[in-house]
Amino acid sequence: MNKMDIINKLAADINVNQKIAKIAVDTIIDSVKKAIINNERVEIRGFGSFTLREYKAYKGRNPKSGEMVNVEPKKLPYFKVGKELKEMIWKDSI
Amino acid sequence: MTKIDIVTNLYEKLGFSKRECANIVDTFFEIIKDTLEKDDNVKISGFGNFFVRKKKARRGRNPQTGEEIKITERQVLSFRLSQVLKDEINNKSKR
């Protein structure tokens, strides 16, 4: 499922046209993105949370050539699955 | 940031009532959850992908007691960040 599918499903579920559904989906995703970029923790109950983690610089290797490379410090968001969703997906497999 | 902040942003953008906006935000996350529960992946361009991974049964240890335990087969949710957002966070978008 991609963004377009979400927009179509949302439009059908809440009975609005696609234009409004698209604005809604873009606004929701944008809100989450902006908060992550601003190093703000995002928590959606029952779904999960995003936190920005900082990684220090390290010396790594190019896996193809074996050449040593300097990896600069970076920030990456970490997604922690919410309890409810985790259990939903887990139970599925039993 | 929590759901309420997202609802407020949506309220300012759409001009719908707060109640309607809350309903939209809830429905959005429900759609994603339902999709993942059906083992289908969710790809959001410019943000990232959510996908369900199957993990095989394996032996593990209780880290506190050292006791060996069986970890059953299970499915977990993973998130892979989009390269675009990765660059945006690390200010590499302007090349």
N, CA and C atoms of all chains as a GROMACS GRO file, in nm:
protein
  567
    1MET      N    1   0.085  -0.120   0.000
    1MET     CA    2   0.000   0.000   0.000
    1MET      C    3   0.088   0.124   0.000
    2ASN      N    4   0.061   0.217  -0.090
    2ASN     CA    5   0.139   0.341  -0.091
    2ASN      C    6   0.051   0.461  -0.053
    3LYS      N    7   0.108   0.580  -0.064
    3LYS     CA    8   0.037   0.700  -0.019
    3LYS      C    9  -0.095   0.720  -0.093
    4MET      N   10  -0.091   0.694  -0.224
    4MET     CA   11  -0.213   0.709  -0.306
    4MET      C   12  -0.324   0.617  -0.256
    5ASP      N   13  -0.288   0.493  -0.222
    5ASP     CA   14  -0.387   0.397  -0.171
    5ASP      C   15  -0.446   0.446  -0.039
    6ILE      N   16  -0.359   0.504   0.046
    6ILE     CA   17  -0.406   0.555   0.175
    6ILE      C   18  -0.506   0.669   0.151
    7ILE      N   19  -0.471   0.758   0.056
    7ILE     CA   20  -0.559   0.871   0.025
    7ILE      C   21  -0.696   0.821  -0.023
    8ASN      N   22  -0.695   0.724  -0.113
    8ASN     CA   23  -0.822   0.669  -0.165
    8ASN      C   24  -0.905   0.604  -0.056
    9LYS      N   25  -0.838   0.528   0.029
    9LYS     CA   26  -0.909   0.459   0.137
    9LYS      C   27  -0.965   0.559   0.238
   10LEU      N   28  -0.885   0.660   0.269
   10LEU     CA   29  -0.928   0.763   0.364
   10LEU      C   30  -1.050   0.839   0.309
   11ALA      N   31  -1.045   0.874   0.180
   11ALA     CA   32  -1.156   0.946   0.116
   11ALA      C   33  -1.285   0.864   0.127
   12ALA      N   34  -1.274   0.733   0.102
   12ALA     CA   35  -1.391   0.646   0.109
   12ALA      C   36  -1.441   0.629   0.253
   13ASP      N   37  -1.347   0.612   0.346
   13ASP     CA   38  -1.384   0.586   0.486
   13ASP      C   39  -1.452   0.705   0.554
   14ILE      N   40  -1.404   0.825   0.526
   14ILE     CA   41  -1.462   0.941   0.596
   14ILE      C   42  -1.554   1.023   0.506
   15ASN      N   43  -1.573   0.973   0.384
   15ASN     CA   44  -1.668   1.035   0.293
   15ASN      C   45  -1.633   1.180   0.256
   16VAL      N   46  -1.511   1.200   0.210
   16VAL     CA   47  -1.471   1.330   0.156
   16VAL      C   48  -1.411   1.306   0.017
   17ASN      N   49  -1.391   1.414  -0.060
   17ASN     CA   50  -1.331   1.392  -0.191
   17ASN      C   51  -1.180   1.371  -0.179
   18GLN      N   52  -1.120   1.328  -0.290
   18GLN     CA   53  -0.978   1.293  -0.288
   18GLN      C   54  -0.887   1.411  -0.259
   19LYS      N   55  -0.931   1.528  -0.305
   19LYS     CA   56  -0.850   1.649  -0.286
   19LYS      C   57  -0.830   1.675  -0.135
   20ILE      N   58  -0.940   1.666  -0.062
   20ILE     CA   59  -0.934   1.689   0.082
   20ILE      C   60  -0.856   1.577   0.151
   21ALA      N   61  -0.880   1.454   0.107
   21ALA     CA   62  -0.807   1.340   0.165
   21ALA      C   63  -0.657   1.356   0.143
   22LYS      N   64  -0.619   1.408   0.026
   22LYS     CA   65  -0.477   1.427  -0.003
   22LYS      C   66  -0.416   1.534   0.089
   23ILE      N   67  -0.489   1.645   0.107
   23ILE     CA   68  -0.440   1.750   0.198
   23ILE      C   69  -0.424   1.693   0.338
   24ALA      N   70  -0.522   1.613   0.380
   24ALA     CA   71  -0.518   1.555   0.514
   24ALA      C   72  -0.396   1.464   0.531
   25VAL      N   73  -0.374   1.373   0.437
   25VAL     CA   74  -0.262   1.278   0.446
   25VAL      C   75  -0.128   1.354   0.443
   26ASP      N   76  -0.117   1.451   0.352
   26ASP     CA   77   0.007   1.530   0.344
   26ASP      C   78   0.032   1.606   0.474
   27THR      N   79  -0.073   1.663   0.531
   27THR     CA   80  -0.058   1.740   0.655
   27THR      C   81  -0.014   1.651   0.770
   28ILE      N   82  -0.074   1.532   0.780
   28ILE     CA   83  -0.038   1.440   0.889
   28ILE      C   84   0.109   1.398   0.876
   29ILE      N   85   0.148   1.356   0.754
   29ILE     CA   86   0.286   1.311   0.733
   29ILE      C   87   0.385   1.425   0.756
   30ASP      N   88   0.349   1.543   0.706
   30ASP     CA   89   0.434   1.660   0.724
   30ASP      C   90   0.454   1.697   0.871
   31SER      N   91   0.346   1.687   0.948
   31SER     CA   92   0.354   1.719   1.091
   31SER      C   93   0.454   1.627   1.159
   32VAL      N   94   0.444   1.498   1.128
   32VAL     CA   95   0.534   1.400   1.190
   32VAL      C   96   0.678   1.426   1.145
   33LYS      N   97   0.695   1.452   1.014
   33LYS     CA   98   0.828   1.477   0.960
   33LYS      C   99   0.895   1.598   1.026
   34LYS      N  100   0.818   1.708   1.033
   34LYS     CA  101   0.873   1.832   1.091
   34LYS      C  102   0.915   1.811   1.236
   35ALA      N  103   0.830   1.740   1.311
   35ALA     CA  104   0.862   1.715   1.452
   35ALA      C  105   0.991   1.634   1.464
   36ILE      N  106   1.005   1.531   1.379
   36ILE     CA  107   1.127   1.448   1.383
   36ILE      C  108   1.250   1.534   1.350
   37ILE      N  109   1.238   1.614   1.244
   37ILE     CA  110   1.351   1.699   1.204
   37ILE      C  111   1.389   1.795   1.317
   38ASN      N  112   1.290   1.844   1.391
   38ASN     CA  113   1.317   1.935   1.502
   38ASN      C  114   1.358   1.863   1.630
   39ASN      N  115   1.389   1.735   1.616
   39ASN     CA  116   1.435   1.657   1.729
   39ASN      C  117   1.330   1.643   1.839
   40GLU      N  118   1.205   1.642   1.797
   40GLU     CA  119   1.095   1.627   1.892
   40GLU      C  120   1.050   1.481   1.890
   41ARG      N  121   1.018   1.429   2.005
   41ARG     CA  122   0.968   1.292   2.010
   41ARG      C  123   0.823   1.290   1.964
   42VAL      N  124   0.789   1.196   1.878
   42VAL     CA  125   0.651   1.184   1.829
   42VAL      C  126   0.591   1.056   1.883
   43GLU      N  127   0.480   1.068   1.952
   43GLU     CA  128   0.418   0.948   2.005
   43GLU      C  129   0.273   0.936   1.961
   44ILE      N  130   0.242   0.827   1.892
   44ILE     CA  131   0.106   0.800   1.850
   44ILE      C  132   0.059   0.677   1.927
   45ARG      N  133  -0.031   0.698   2.020
   45ARG     CA  134  -0.080   0.588   2.104
   45ARG      C  135  -0.136   0.474   2.020
   46GLY      N  136  -0.096   0.354   2.052
   46GLY     CA  137  -0.147   0.236   1.984
   46GLY      C  138  -0.075   0.208   1.853
   47PHE      N  139   0.009   0.302   1.809
   47PHE     CA  140   0.080   0.284   1.684
   47PHE      C  141   0.231   0.271   1.707
   48GLY      N  142   0.289   0.376   1.760
   48GLY     CA  143   0.432   0.372   1.788
   48GLY      C  144   0.487   0.511   1.813
   49SER      N  145   0.620   0.518   1.832
   49SER     CA  146   0.681   0.649   1.855
   49SER      C  147   0.809   0.662   1.775
   50PHE      N  148   0.841   0.784   1.740
   50PHE     CA  149   0.966   0.815   1.670
   50PHE      C  150   1.053   0.903   1.759
   51THR      N  151   1.180   0.866   1.770
   51THR     CA  152   1.275   0.952   1.840
   51THR      C  153   1.400   0.964   1.753
   52LEU      N  154   1.461   1.080   1.758
   52LEU     CA  155   1.582   1.102   1.679
   52LEU      C  156   1.703   1.057   1.760
   53ARG      N  157   1.782   0.969   1.703
   53ARG     CA  158   1.902   0.921   1.773
   53ARG      C  159   2.027   0.975   1.704
   54GLU      N  160   2.123   1.012   1.786
   54GLU     CA  161   2.247   1.065   1.730
   54GLU      C  162   2.354   0.956   1.724
   55TYR      N  163   2.425   0.952   1.615
   55TYR     CA  164   2.532   0.854   1.599
   55TYR      C  165   2.664   0.927   1.581
   56LYS      N  166   2.767   0.880   1.648
   56LYS     CA  167   2.898   0.944   1.638
   56LYS      C  168   2.967   0.905   1.509
   57ALA      N  169   3.070   0.979   1.475
   57ALA     CA  170   3.150   0.948   1.356
   57ALA      C  171   3.225   0.816   1.381
   58TYR      N  172   3.243   0.740   1.278
   58TYR     CA  173   3.323   0.618   1.291
   58TYR      C  174   3.391   0.586   1.159
   59LYS      N  175   3.492   0.501   1.169
   59LYS     CA  176   3.560   0.458   1.046
   59LYS      C  177   3.494   0.330   0.999
   60GLY      N  178   3.449   0.333   0.876
   60GLY     CA  179   3.384   0.214   0.822
   60GLY      C  180   3.453   0.169   0.697
   61ARG      N  181   3.393   0.070   0.634
   61ARG     CA  182   3.451   0.019   0.511
   61ARG      C  183   3.345   0.017   0.403
   62ASN      N  184   3.387   0.046   0.284
   62ASN     CA  185   3.299   0.028   0.170
   62ASN      C  186   3.288  -0.123   0.148
   63PRO      N  187   3.167  -0.178   0.163
   63PRO     CA  188   3.154  -0.323   0.158
   63PRO      C  189   3.194  -0.383   0.023
   64LYS      N  190   3.188  -0.304  -0.081
   64LYS     CA  191   3.222  -0.356  -0.215
   64LYS      C  192   3.372  -0.358  -0.238
   65SER      N  193   3.438  -0.244  -0.207
   65SER     CA  194   3.580  -0.233  -0.240
   65SER      C  195   3.670  -0.265  -0.120
   66GLY      N  196   3.612  -0.264  -0.001
   66GLY     CA  197   3.692  -0.289   0.118
   66GLY      C  198   3.769  -0.167   0.164
   67GLU      N  199   3.756  -0.059   0.090
   67GLU     CA  200   3.826   0.066   0.118
   67GLU      C  201   3.776   0.130   0.248
   68MET      N  202   3.869   0.188   0.327
   68MET     CA  203   3.830   0.254   0.451
   68MET      C  204   3.763   0.387   0.421
   69VAL      N  205   3.654   0.415   0.489
   69VAL     CA  206   3.589   0.544   0.471
   69VAL      C  207   3.554   0.604   0.607
   70ASN      N  208   3.556   0.736   0.613
   70ASN     CA  209   3.514   0.804   0.736
   70ASN      C  210   3.365   0.829   0.730
   71VAL      N  211   3.293   0.777   0.827
   71VAL     CA  212   3.149   0.800   0.832
   71VAL      C  213   3.126   0.918   0.926
   72GLU      N  214   3.062   1.020   0.874
   72GLU     CA  215   3.038   1.141   0.954
   72GLU      C  216   2.930   1.117   1.059
   73PRO      N  217   2.927   1.199   1.165
   73PRO     CA  218   2.820   1.184   1.264
   73PRO      C  219   2.686   1.207   1.196
   74LYS      N  220   2.584   1.135   1.238
   74LYS     CA  221   2.454   1.152   1.175
   74LYS      C  222   2.341   1.132   1.274
   75LYS      N  223   2.226   1.177   1.234
   75LYS     CA  224   2.106   1.159   1.316
   75LYS      C  225   2.007   1.073   1.238
   76LEU      N  226   1.954   0.973   1.304
   76LEU     CA  227   1.854   0.888   1.239
   76LEU      C  228   1.735   0.866   1.332
   77PRO      N  229   1.614   0.873   1.277
   77PRO     CA  230   1.499   0.846   1.362
   77PRO      C  231   1.487   0.697   1.393
   78TYR      N  232   1.448   0.668   1.514
   78TYR     CA  233   1.425   0.531   1.555
   78TYR      C  234   1.275   0.515   1.576
   79PHE      N  235   1.219   0.411   1.518
   79PHE     CA  236   1.076   0.386   1.535
   79PHE      C  237   1.056   0.271   1.633
   80LYS      N  238   0.982   0.300   1.738
   80LYS     CA  239   0.949   0.194   1.834
   80LYS      C  240   0.802   0.158   1.815
   81VAL      N  241   0.777   0.032   1.788
   81VAL     CA  242   0.640  -0.012   1.764
   81VAL      C  243   0.559  -0.004   1.892
   82GLY      N  244   0.438   0.047   1.884
   82GLY     CA  245   0.349   0.053   2.000
   82GLY      C  246   0.304  -0.085   2.042
   83LYS      N  247   0.268  -0.096   2.169
   83LYS     CA  248   0.233  -0.226   2.226
   83LYS      C  249   0.115  -0.291   2.152
   84GLU      N  250   0.013  -0.212   2.129
   84GLU     CA  251  -0.108  -0.264   2.066
   84GLU      C  252  -0.079  -0.322   1.926
   85LEU      N  253  -0.007  -0.243   1.846
   85LEU     CA  254   0.025  -0.285   1.710
   85LEU      C  255   0.121  -0.405   1.709
   86LYS      N  256   0.216  -0.401   1.802
   86LYS     CA  257   0.312  -0.511   1.814
   86LYS      C  258   0.240  -0.643   1.839
   87GLU      N  259   0.144  -0.638   1.931
   87GLU     CA  260   0.069  -0.759   1.965
   87GLU      C  261  -0.023  -0.803   1.853
   88MET      N  262  -0.078  -0.705   1.782
   88MET     CA  263  -0.166  -0.735   1.669
   88MET      C  264  -0.091  -0.814   1.562
   89ILE      N  265   0.030  -0.769   1.533
   89ILE     CA  266   0.111  -0.831   1.428
   89ILE      C  267   0.167  -0.965   1.474
   90TRP      N  268   0.203  -0.971   1.599
   90TRP     CA  269   0.260  -1.091   1.657
   90TRP      C  270   0.157  -1.205   1.658
   91LYS      N  271   0.039  -1.175   1.711
   91LYS     CA  272  -0.069  -1.274   1.723
   91LYS      C  273  -0.104  -1.336   1.590
   92ASP      N  274  -0.093  -1.254   1.488
   92ASP     CA  275  -0.121  -1.295   1.352
   92ASP      C  276  -0.047  -1.420   1.311
   93SER      N  277   0.076  -1.433   1.363
   93SER     CA  278   0.164  -1.540   1.316
   93SER      C  279   0.139  -1.670   1.389
   94ILE      N  280   0.063  -1.666   1.499
   94ILE     CA  281   0.040  -1.786   1.578
   94ILE      C  282  -0.079  -1.865   1.522
   95MET      N  283   0.550   1.555   2.056
   95MET     CA  284   0.431   1.570   1.974
   95MET      C  285   0.342   1.446   1.988
   96THR      N  286   0.216   1.470   2.005
   96THR     CA  287   0.120   1.360   2.011
   96THR      C  288   0.011   1.381   1.906
   97LYS      N  289  -0.085   1.295   1.908
   97LYS     CA  290  -0.194   1.302   1.810
   97LYS      C  291  -0.267   1.436   1.814
   98ILE      N  292  -0.280   1.491   1.933
   98ILE     CA  293  -0.353   1.618   1.948
   98ILE      C  294  -0.289   1.729   1.865
   99ASP      N  295  -0.154   1.731   1.862
   99ASP     CA  296  -0.083   1.834   1.784
   99ASP      C  297  -0.108   1.816   1.634
  100ILE      N  298  -0.116   1.692   1.591
  100ILE     CA  299  -0.143   1.665   1.450
  100ILE      C  300  -0.286   1.710   1.417
  101VAL      N  301  -0.378   1.682   1.508
  101VAL     CA  302  -0.518   1.723   1.490
  101VAL      C  303  -0.525   1.875   1.477
  102THR      N  304  -0.451   1.947   1.560
  102THR     CA  305  -0.450   2.094   1.555
  102THR      C  306  -0.399   2.144   1.420
  103ASN      N  307  -0.290   2.082   1.371
  103ASN     CA  308  -0.237   2.121   1.240
  103ASN      C  309  -0.340   2.100   1.129
  104LEU      N  310  -0.409   1.990   1.138
  104LEU     CA  311  -0.510   1.956   1.038
  104LEU      C  312  -0.629   2.052   1.046
  105TYR      N  313  -0.664   2.088   1.166
  105TYR     CA  314  -0.773   2.182   1.193
  105TYR      C  315  -0.744   2.318   1.129
  106GLU      N  316  -0.618   2.361   1.141
  106GLU     CA  317  -0.578   2.490   1.082
  106GLU      C  318  -0.574   2.483   0.930
  107LYS      N  319  -0.544   2.366   0.877
  107LYS     CA  320  -0.530   2.350   0.732
  107LYS      C  321  -0.666   2.331   0.665
  108LEU      N  322  -0.753   2.251   0.724
  108LEU     CA  323  -0.878   2.215   0.658
  108LEU      C  324  -0.997   2.301   0.702
  109GLY      N  325  -0.991   2.353   0.822
  109GLY     CA  326  -1.104   2.431   0.872
  109GLY      C  327  -1.224   2.346   0.912
  110PHE      N  328  -1.204   2.215   0.919
  110PHE     CA  329  -1.310   2.127   0.970
  110PHE      C  330  -1.311   2.140   1.122
  111SER      N  331  -1.413   2.084   1.186
  111SER     CA  332  -1.417   2.088   1.332
  111SER      C  333  -1.306   2.000   1.388
  112LYS      N  334  -1.269   2.028   1.513
  112LYS     CA  335  -1.163   1.950   1.578
  112LYS      C  336  -1.202   1.803   1.585
  113ARG      N  337  -1.330   1.780   1.607
  113ARG     CA  338  -1.380   1.644   1.617
  113ARG      C  339  -1.362   1.568   1.486
  114GLU      N  340  -1.395   1.636   1.376
  114GLU     CA  341  -1.378   1.575   1.244
  114GLU      C  342  -1.230   1.549   1.214
  115CYS      N  343  -1.147   1.646   1.253
  115CYS     CA  344  -1.003   1.631   1.230
  115CYS      C  345  -0.947   1.513   1.310
  116ALA      N  346  -0.995   1.499   1.434
  116ALA     CA  347  -0.950   1.386   1.517
  116ALA      C  348  -0.990   1.255   1.452
  117ASN      N  349  -1.108   1.253   1.395
  117ASN     CA  350  -1.157   1.134   1.326
  117ASN      C  351  -1.069   1.099   1.205
  118ILE      N  352  -1.029   1.204   1.131
  118ILE     CA  353  -0.943   1.184   1.014
  118ILE      C  354  -0.809   1.124   1.055
  119VAL      N  355  -0.747   1.182   1.160
  119VAL     CA  356  -0.616   1.135   1.206
  119VAL      C  357  -0.627   0.989   1.255
  120ASP      N  358  -0.732   0.960   1.331
  120ASP     CA  359  -0.752   0.823   1.379
  120ASP      C  360  -0.769   0.726   1.262
  121THR      N  361  -0.849   0.766   1.164
  121THR     CA  362  -0.874   0.680   1.048
  121THR      C  363  -0.745   0.655   0.972
  122PHE      N  364  -0.663   0.760   0.956
  122PHE     CA  365  -0.535   0.747   0.887
  122PHE      C  366  -0.448   0.638   0.951
  123PHE      N  367  -0.434   0.644   1.084
  123PHE     CA  368  -0.349   0.544   1.150
  123PHE      C  369  -0.415   0.405   1.151
  124GLU      N  370  -0.548   0.402   1.155
  124GLU     CA  371  -0.620   0.274   1.149
  124GLU      C  372  -0.595   0.206   1.015
  125ILE      N  373  -0.597   0.283   0.908
  125ILE     CA  374  -0.574   0.228   0.773
  125ILE      C  375  -0.435   0.162   0.768
  126ILE      N  376  -0.335   0.233   0.820
  126ILE     CA  377  -0.199   0.179   0.820
  126ILE      C  378  -0.191   0.052   0.905
  127LYS      N  379  -0.252   0.057   1.022
  127LYS     CA  380  -0.250  -0.059   1.111
  127LYS      C  381  -0.319  -0.180   1.048
  128ASP      N  382  -0.436  -0.158   0.990
  128ASP     CA  383  -0.509  -0.268   0.926
  128ASP      C  384  -0.427  -0.330   0.813
  129THR      N  385  -0.360  -0.244   0.736
  129THR     CA  386  -0.280  -0.292   0.625
  129THR      C  387  -0.166  -0.380   0.675
  130LEU      N  388  -0.098  -0.334   0.778
  130LEU     CA  389   0.014  -0.408   0.834
  130LEU      C  390  -0.031  -0.539   0.897
  131GLU      N  391  -0.149  -0.536   0.956
  131GLU     CA  392  -0.201  -0.657   1.018
  131GLU      C  393  -0.227  -0.764   0.912
  132LYS      N  394  -0.257  -0.720   0.792
  132LYS     CA  395  -0.278  -0.814   0.681
  132LYS      C  396  -0.148  -0.849   0.612
  133ASP      N  397  -0.036  -0.818   0.675
  133ASP     CA  398   0.099  -0.849   0.623
  133ASP      C  399   0.135  -0.772   0.498
  134ASP      N  400   0.061  -0.667   0.469
  134ASP     CA  401   0.094  -0.587   0.352
  134ASP      C  402   0.185  -0.473   0.398
  135ASN      N  403   0.280  -0.434   0.315
  135ASN     CA  404   0.370  -0.325   0.351
  135ASN      C  405   0.306  -0.190   0.325
  136VAL      N  406   0.352  -0.089   0.397
  136VAL     CA  407   0.302   0.046   0.375
  136VAL      C  408   0.420   0.134   0.334
  137LYS      N  409   0.412   0.189   0.213
  137LYS     CA  410   0.521   0.273   0.163
  137LYS      C  411   0.475   0.416   0.154
  138ILE      N  412   0.542   0.503   0.227
  138ILE     CA  413   0.508   0.645   0.221
  138ILE      C  414   0.628   0.718   0.162
  139SER      N  415   0.613   0.760   0.036
  139SER     CA  416   0.727   0.822  -0.032
  139SER      C  417   0.769   0.950   0.040
  140GLY      N  418   0.898   0.969   0.054
  140GLY     CA  419   0.951   1.087   0.122
  140GLY      C  420   0.951   1.073   0.273
  141PHE      N  421   0.902   0.960   0.322
  141PHE     CA  422   0.901   0.938   0.466
  141PHE      C  423   0.969   0.806   0.501
  142GLY      N  424   0.910   0.698   0.455
  142GLY     CA  425   0.970   0.568   0.482
  142GLY      C  426   0.872   0.454   0.459
  143ASN      N  427   0.921   0.332   0.479
  143ASN     CA  428   0.837   0.214   0.460
  143ASN      C  429   0.820   0.138   0.590
  144PHE      N  430   0.698   0.093   0.613
  144PHE     CA  431   0.671   0.003   0.725
  144PHE      C  432   0.651  -0.135   0.666
  145PHE      N  433   0.721  -0.234   0.718
  145PHE     CA  434   0.701  -0.368   0.667
  145PHE      C  435   0.708  -0.474   0.776
  146VAL      N  436   0.630  -0.581   0.753
  146VAL     CA  437   0.622  -0.690   0.850
  146VAL      C  438   0.728  -0.794   0.815
  147ARG      N  439   0.808  -0.830   0.915
  147ARG     CA  440   0.912  -0.929   0.893
  147ARG      C  441   0.883  -1.055   0.973
  148LYS      N  442   0.906  -1.169   0.910
  148LYS     CA  443   0.887  -1.296   0.981
  148LYS      C  444   1.019  -1.335   1.047
  149LYS      N  445   1.012  -1.372   1.175
  149LYS     CA  446   1.133  -1.414   1.245
  149LYS      C  447   1.118  -1.561   1.280
  150LYS      N  448   1.222  -1.635   1.255
  150LYS     CA  449   1.219  -1.779   1.286
  150LYS      C  450   1.233  -1.802   1.435
  151ALA      N  451   1.192  -1.920   1.478
  151ALA     CA  452   1.209  -1.957   1.619
  151ALA      C  453   1.359  -1.970   1.647
  152ARG      N  454   1.401  -1.931   1.764
  152ARG     CA  455   1.542  -1.945   1.799
  152ARG      C  456   1.555  -1.963   1.950
  153ARG      N  457   1.673  -2.004   1.989
  153ARG     CA  458   1.700  -2.018   2.132
  153ARG      C  459   1.752  -1.886   2.185
  154GLY      N  460   1.709  -1.851   2.302
  154GLY     CA  461   1.759  -1.729   2.363
  154GLY      C  462   1.791  -1.754   2.508
  155ARG      N  463   1.830  -1.650   2.576
  155ARG     CA  464   1.862  -1.662   2.717
  155ARG      C  465   1.794  -1.550   2.793
  156ASN      N  466   1.745  -1.583   2.908
  156ASN     CA  467   1.695  -1.479   2.998
  156ASN      C  468   1.819  -1.406   3.049
  157PRO      N  469   1.833  -1.277   3.014
  157PRO     CA  470   1.957  -1.206   3.048
  157PRO      C  471   1.978  -1.194   3.200
  158GLN      N  472   1.871  -1.206   3.276
  158GLN     CA  473   1.885  -1.191   3.421
  158GLN      C  474   1.928  -1.320   3.489
  159THR      N  475   1.868  -1.431   3.446
  159THR     CA  476   1.897  -1.557   3.514
  159THR      C  477   1.994  -1.645   3.436
  160GLY      N  478   2.011  -1.616   3.306
  160GLY     CA  479   2.100  -1.697   3.225
  160GLY      C  480   2.034  -1.824   3.176
  161GLU      N  481   1.911  -1.843   3.216
  161GLU     CA  482   1.834  -1.961   3.181
  161GLU      C  483   1.804  -1.963   3.030
  162GLU      N  484   1.817  -2.078   2.969
  162GLU     CA  485   1.791  -2.087   2.826
  162GLU      C  486   1.641  -2.098   2.800
  163ILE      N  487   1.594  -2.020   2.703
  163ILE     CA  488   1.451  -2.024   2.672
  163ILE      C  489   1.431  -2.034   2.521
  164LYS      N  490   1.316  -2.084   2.484
  164LYS     CA  491   1.281  -2.095   2.342
  164LYS      C  492   1.206  -1.969   2.301
  165ILE      N  493   1.252  -1.908   2.195
  165ILE     CA  494   1.180  -1.793   2.143
  165ILE      C  495   1.100  -1.842   2.022
  166THR      N  496   0.971  -1.827   2.030
  166THR     CA  497   0.885  -1.882   1.925
  166THR      C  498   0.893  -1.800   1.796
  167GLU      N  499   0.847  -1.859   1.689
  167GLU     CA  500   0.838  -1.792   1.560
  167GLU      C  501   0.743  -1.673   1.574
  168ARG      N  502   0.778  -1.562   1.514
  168ARG     CA  503   0.691  -1.446   1.530
  168ARG      C  504   0.706  -1.347   1.415
  169GLN      N  505   0.618  -1.251   1.413
  169GLN     CA  506   0.626  -1.145   1.312
  169GLN      C  507   0.646  -1.012   1.383
  170VAL      N  508   0.735  -0.932   1.329
  170VAL     CA  509   0.760  -0.800   1.388
  170VAL      C  510   0.748  -0.692   1.281
  171LEU      N  511   0.726  -0.570   1.329
  171LEU     CA  512   0.714  -0.458   1.238
  171LEU      C  513   0.848  -0.384   1.231
  172SER      N  514   0.893  -0.354   1.110
  172SER     CA  515   1.014  -0.276   1.094
  172SER      C  516   0.985  -0.149   1.016
  173PHE      N  517   1.069  -0.050   1.038
  173PHE     CA  518   1.055   0.077   0.967
  173PHE      C  519   1.185   0.108   0.897
  174ARG      N  520   1.178   0.134   0.768
  174ARG     CA  521   1.298   0.177   0.696
  174ARG      C  522   1.277   0.319   0.647
  175LEU      N  523   1.368   0.405   0.688
  175LEU     CA  524   1.360   0.547   0.658
  175LEU      C  525   1.387   0.574   0.509
  176SER      N  526   1.316   0.671   0.455
  176SER     CA  527   1.342   0.710   0.316
  176SER      C  528   1.473   0.788   0.308
  177GLN      N  529   1.546   0.770   0.196
  177GLN     CA  530   1.674   0.839   0.178
  177GLN      C  531   1.653   0.991   0.177
  178VAL      N  532   1.539   1.034   0.122
  178VAL     CA  533   1.508   1.177   0.114
  178VAL      C  534   1.500   1.238   0.255
  179LEU      N  535   1.427   1.170   0.344
  179LEU     CA  536   1.412   1.222   0.480
  179LEU      C  537   1.546   1.213   0.557
  180LYS      N  538   1.619   1.106   0.530
  180LYS     CA  539   1.751   1.088   0.592
  180LYS      C  540   1.841   1.208   0.560
  181ASP      N  541   1.843   1.247   0.432
  181ASP     CA  542   1.924   1.361   0.389
  181ASP      C  543   1.870   1.491   0.447
  182GLU      N  544   1.737   1.502   0.454
  182GLU     CA  545   1.676   1.623   0.508
  182GLU      C  546   1.716   1.644   0.655
  183ILE      N  547   1.712   1.535   0.731
  183ILE     CA  548   1.747   1.542   0.873
  183ILE      C  549   1.893   1.583   0.891
  184ASN      N  550   1.979   1.532   0.804
  184ASN     CA  551   2.122   1.560   0.815
  184ASN      C  552   2.168   1.676   0.726
  185ASN      N  553   2.072   1.756   0.682
  185ASN     CA  554   2.101   1.876   0.602
  185ASN      C  555   2.183   1.849   0.476
  186LYS      N  556   2.151   1.740   0.410
  186LYS     CA  557   2.226   1.708   0.289
  186LYS      C  558   2.141   1.725   0.164
  187SER      N  559   2.023   1.785   0.185
  187SER     CA  560   1.928   1.793   0.074
  187SER      C  561   1.976   1.885  -0.038
  188LYS      N  562   2.057   1.988  -0.001
  188LYS     CA  563   2.103   2.081  -0.106
  188LYS      C  564   2.241   2.039  -0.153
  189ARG      N  565   2.244   1.973  -0.265
  189ARG     CA  566   2.373   1.927  -0.318
  189ARG      C  567   2.413   2.008  -0.438
   0.00000   0.00000   0.00000
